[in-house]
Amino acid sequence: MTAPVEMLTVAEAREAILERFASLEPETVLLLDAVDRVLTERIEADVDLPPFDNSSMDGYAVRALDIAGATRERPVRLRVVADVAAGHPTGVMLEPGTAARITTGAPLPRGADAVVPVEATDDPSRGASQLRSEIAIFQEARSGAHVRHPGEDVRRGQVVLDRGALIRYAEVAMLAAVGRASVRVVRRPRVALFATGDELVAPDERPGPGQIRNANELGTAAQVLRYGGVPVLLGIARDAEADVREKFEEALAQRADLIVTSAGVSVGAHDVVKDVVRAHGEIALWRIRMRPGKPLAFGHYKSTPFFGLPGNPVSAMLTFEQFVRPVLLKMGGRIHLDKPTVQVRLLEAVESDGRETYARAWVERDGPGYVARLSGDQGSNVLSALAGANALLIVPEGVTRLEAGSRAWAQMLYWPEGDVCG
């Protein structure tokens, strides 16, 4: 990919871009900083989990032989000799005919081999009152009932997480359980962002005549956060080469791994971003057969990768979804880069100009399947339709109309409430 290639398909452009990226280097972070990041080391358990025999219920620790044949009509009565709470082992040995009140997670006393739930006893307070001297058991229990044994979950020395694992909340809990307060994970990519245009003002300013607020920078920054990057906000560059060049240099000074701009990459007289990049690097790819979002630029400013997104906010965020998102995931060590998709039945017709189209839509359950309707006007400046969407309906290249009732694929931005992401 040494010379600019114009009007690639979405798939061709994505493949050409992704081949230029690799996973970033690892760093050591505290556990909560590792959430949604990729592990770069093998983790072995330093202890058995659980580390000792313990109760899985509130109830009474017993010898199973002592309560054989117990029923509500013919209960077995046992003398209570101990009260065992979690974190407080007892030295008591259960002799025949005795029991110990026990809480969930408490170590099983010696001699006991089963736990009877408090509901199966005549303890009226369900274990909350002063310790009784005797207890009636209304059901028998096999040896091992309601007992968690050492190593039942994990054995000492067992590999609990390997390199390449994505750390979610369950993995954080597992890491903590095997004694890890910090781990080595792939570093988060730093993404410098700025928007270009003489018409732009900051979001907290009231626009004057001919001006609009800078929505693109914060919208794409939110996408950076969602897909594992660290956004570095550089603000607004005016439509002048010197101003644009200054922003690029600031991105380098901020140690950006990736630079993402919006606007300035089309064919207008004031679209100067491509010229600045070409003067100090390369434009390797420009323009995609995609709607919305045809004017996408990719290349390098000096040695730092660069994406130039379209100026219209919907186009900017949708091209980010298709091209920048998988790059961020790959830089973060991810292997699976595709968005989840589902097949839907269209509740209304969807039109296209023949380019591969990503129509903003709302997808919801309909029996065993899904249905979809457009979420609003499909203009590339209409933020309300994107804000009201949870999916993108894909109209394949060469197709100009999908009729109501037909089937289509929807790329999910967010899943319908109550559904689980696959």
N, C-alpha and C positions, 0 to 999 in steps of 0.2 A: 504494500500500500504506500507507494512512494509519490504518487501524483494524485491530485484531486479527482475523485470519481463522482460524477453527477448522477442524481436520480436513481439511487439504489433502492431496492425494496427494503422494508423494515427489517426482514430477516437478514438480508445481505449486509446492511449497515451495522446491525447489532453484532454479527459475527466478526466483521472487519474491525470493529472497535474493541471488542472484548479480547481479541488475540493480542492486543498491545498491553494488557494489564495482567498483573500477578498479585498474589497475596502480599500484604505488607509484613514487616518484621514483627516479632513478638515483643511484649513487654509484660512485666509483673504488676498486677493490680490487686486491690482488695476485692473480696468476693462480690460485693454489691456493684462494684464497677465492672464486673465481668459478665453481667446479665446481657443476654443476646449477643455475646461474642463467642469466638471460636477458640477452643482450647488447643494449646500447642505442646502439651506435655501429657505423659501417661500418669494417671493417678491410681495408687494402690491403697487399699484399706490398711490402716495401722492397728486396727482392733477388729474383733468380731462384732457384728451387729445382729441382734443385741449382744452386749458383752456378758450377760448372765441370764439365768432363768428368771423370768418375771411374769407377772400377771397381766393378762389382756383385759381384765374386768375388775370392777369393784365387787368384792364378795368375800368368800372365805376359802383359805387354802386348807386342803384336806388331804388325807390318804384315800385314794380311790377305793381301796378294799374296804375301808370303814363304812362307806355309804352305798355299797352294792345293794340293789333292790329297794332303795329308798323311794317312796311315793308320798303324795300329799295325804293319802289315807293312812300310810304307815311310815311316818318320818323317822329318820335316824337322828338321835340327839347326841351332840358332841360337846365336850368341855372346851371353852375358849381360853387359850393360854397366852395369846400374844396379839398385839395390834401392830401391823407392819405397814408403814407408809412409804411412798416413793422417796428415795434418797436416804432411807433410814433402815439399813439391814438389821436383822435380829440374830442373836446367837441361839435362839430357842430351837430345840429339836422337837418336832411333832412326834409324839408317842401315839400308839394305838388309842383311838377314842378321843383324840383331841383335834382342834382346829385353830386357825389364826385368822382374825379379820385382816383383810388386805386391800390395798387400793391399786388402781391401774398403774402399771409400771413399777410397782414395788417388787423387790427381790423375793423369790419364793423361799420360805424357811426350809431348813434341812428336814428331811423326812416327808415333806409334802410332794405330791406328784400331780395334783389337779387343783382347779379353782372352781367353786360353785358360785354362780352369780348371786348377788344379794337378793334378787327377786325370787330365787328358789329357796329362800329361807324364811323363818318367822321373824326376822329382824324388822320391826315395824317402821323404823326410821331409815331403812335402807343404808345402814352403816354410819349415819350421821350422829347417833346418840352416844352416850357413855358406853364403854365396852361392857357387854353382857358376859356373864359367867358361863352361859350355856346357849347353844343355838340348835334349832331344829332344821334339818336338811330335808327338802321335799323331792329331790330327784337325785338319781345316781349319776356318776360321771366316770368316763373312762380315764385311764392314766394319760396325762398330757392335755386334758381338756382345759382350754382357756389359759394355756401356758405358752409363753414365747421362749424358745430355746436359744442358747448362744450360737451365733453364726447362721441363724435361720434366714436372715436377710443377706448378709455379706460375710464372707470369711476373711480373716486377717491375711493380707498379702494378695487378695483378689483384686484384679483390675476393675475399678468401678466406672472410670471414664477414660477414654483413650483420646489420642490426638485427633483433632477434627470434630470433636463433639461440640454441638451448640449448647451453650450454658443457658438454661431456662431456670425458673424458680425451683423446680424439683432437683436439678443438678446443683444449685446453690445449697440446698438442704443436704444433699448427699456429701458434697465437699466439706461442709461444716461438720457433718457426722463423723467423717474420717480424719478430722483434725487439720483441715486446710483453712487458713484465714486469708490466704492470697494464692493466686495461680498465674501461670503464664498464658496469655491470650494474644491473638492478633491485634495489633494496634489499630485504633480507629482512624480512618482517613480524615485529614483536615481539608475542608472544602472552602475555598475563598469564593464569595459571591458578590457580584455587583450588577446593577441595572444601568442601562445607558439611555439617555434621552433628555433633550432640553425641556421637555414638557413635564418632567417628573418632579414631584415634591415629596417630602417625607410623610409617612402615614399620619403623623400628629399635626400636620399643617393643613390649613384650609386652601384648596386649590383656587388659583386665580383664573382669569380668562385663558383658555387653551391649555390648562394644566390638569394633570391627573396625579393621584397618589401612587407611590411606588409600592404596588402590591406584589410584584414578581419576586423581589428579593426575599421577603419574608415567607412567601408561599413556597419557594424552592428551598429556603432554609429549613422549613418545617419538614419537607421531604428528606433533606439530608439527615435530620435528626431521626426520622422514622426508619431510615434504612442504614443506620449505624455509623453515620459520619459526624464530624464536629464542624458545624458551620462557623465560618469566619466572615462577618458582615463588613463589607467595605463601602456600602452606600451607593451613591449615584455618581455616574460619570457623564459629563456633558458630551454633546456630539462634536467632539474635537479630538484629534489624534493625540495631542499632548495630554489631555485629561484622561483618555482611555489608557494610554501608555503608563501614566502615573498609577492608575489602579492596578494594572498588571504587575508593576514593580512592587507595589505594596503587598500584593498577594505573595510574591516571592519572598519578601522580607518577613512575612507571617508564616513561612515554612509550609505553604499549602502543598498538599499532594495532588490537588486537582483544582482547576479554576473554572467556574461556571458563570457565564454572563447571560443577560437577557437583552434582546433587541440589538440592532446594529449589525446583523449578519445577513440582511436581505440585499436587495439590489437598489435601494434608494440612494439619493445623492448624499445623504448624511449618515449612511450606514458605514461607519469607519472601523468597526471592530476587526473585520477580516483583514483590512489593510495593515493595521497595527500588528496583528499576529503574523501575517506573511513577512513583514519587515524584520521580525525578530524570531521567526520560527517557521512553521508550516501549517497550511490548511490541507489536511489529508482527505477530508470528506466534506461535501457540501451538497445539500438538498436531498430529500428523501421522498419517495413516492408514498406519502402519508398524509392523511387529513384528520385533524388539523396538524400543522407542524412541518410543512415542507422545508422552510429555510432553517435547517439545522447545520451548524458547522462543528467539525471536530478536527483537532490538530494539537500542536504544541506551541506554547509561548516559551521560547528558549527551550529548556528541557522539561517543562512542566505540562502535563496534559491539560487540554482546554476543551470545553464545550461552549459553543455559542448557541443559546436557545432563542426561539422566536420572541418577538416583543409582546404579542397578544398573550394575556395571562393564561388562558386555557391551553393554548398551543405550547407555551413554555412548560407548564406542569405535565402535560401529556407526553411531550418529547422527553422530559426528565424521566417519567415512568418507564418509557420503553428503552431508553439508552443509558441514562446516568444511573438509575436505580441498579441495574445488574452490574454495572462497573463498581459501584460502592460495595455491593455484596461480595463481589470477587476480591476486591482489595481487602475486605474484612475477613477473608478466609472461607467464605461460603462456597459450597459446591453446587447446590440447587439454586438456580438463579431465576427460574420462570415464575411468573405470577400464577396463582391457581385460577383455573377457568372451569366454568360449568356450562352445560348446554341449556338453553332457555327457549321457551315458546314466546314469540313476540305478540304483544297485545296491540301493537300498532305498526304501521309500515315504517321502514327506515330507509332513507335515501342517501346516495353517495355520488361523487363525481367520477367514480371508477378507480380512484386511489384507495389503498387500504385505509379504512376509516374506523375511528374509535369514537363511537357515539356515546354521549353521557346518558346513563340510564339508571333506573332503580330496579333491582332484582329482588324477588321475594319468593317464598315457598308457595307451591300450589300442589297440595297432595304430596305425591312422592317426588315431584320434579320442581322446576322453577319457571316463573314467568318474568317478563321484563317489559317495562315501558320507558319511553324517553323521559328524562327528568327536566326537560325544558328546551328552549331555543338552542340550536346547535352552533350558533355563531362562536368563533374562536375568542371573542371578547366577553362572552356571557358567563361570568363567574357563578351566577346563581344556579345554572344548570349543573355545573361541576360540584358546587357545594351541596346540591340536592341529589347527587348520584352516589351509589355505592359500587358501581361497576361501569365498565366500558364495553359496549356491544361492538363486536368486530365484524365489519363488512369487508369481505375479502376483496383483493385487487381484481378489477375487471367487472365487479358487480355494482350496478347502479341503484338497485332497489331490492329490499327484502320485504315481502308482503306480510301483513298481519296474519298470525297463525303459523307462520313458518318457523323453522328452527334456526338458531344461531348460537355462536359461542360468545360468552361474556367473560371478560377478564375482571376478576373481582378486586376492587379497591379496598372495600371493607365487606365483611360478611353480614347477611341479614341477621338481625338480633335473634338469638336462640339457635342459630346454626353454628356448627363447628368448622373451622377452617381445615381443609384437607391438606 
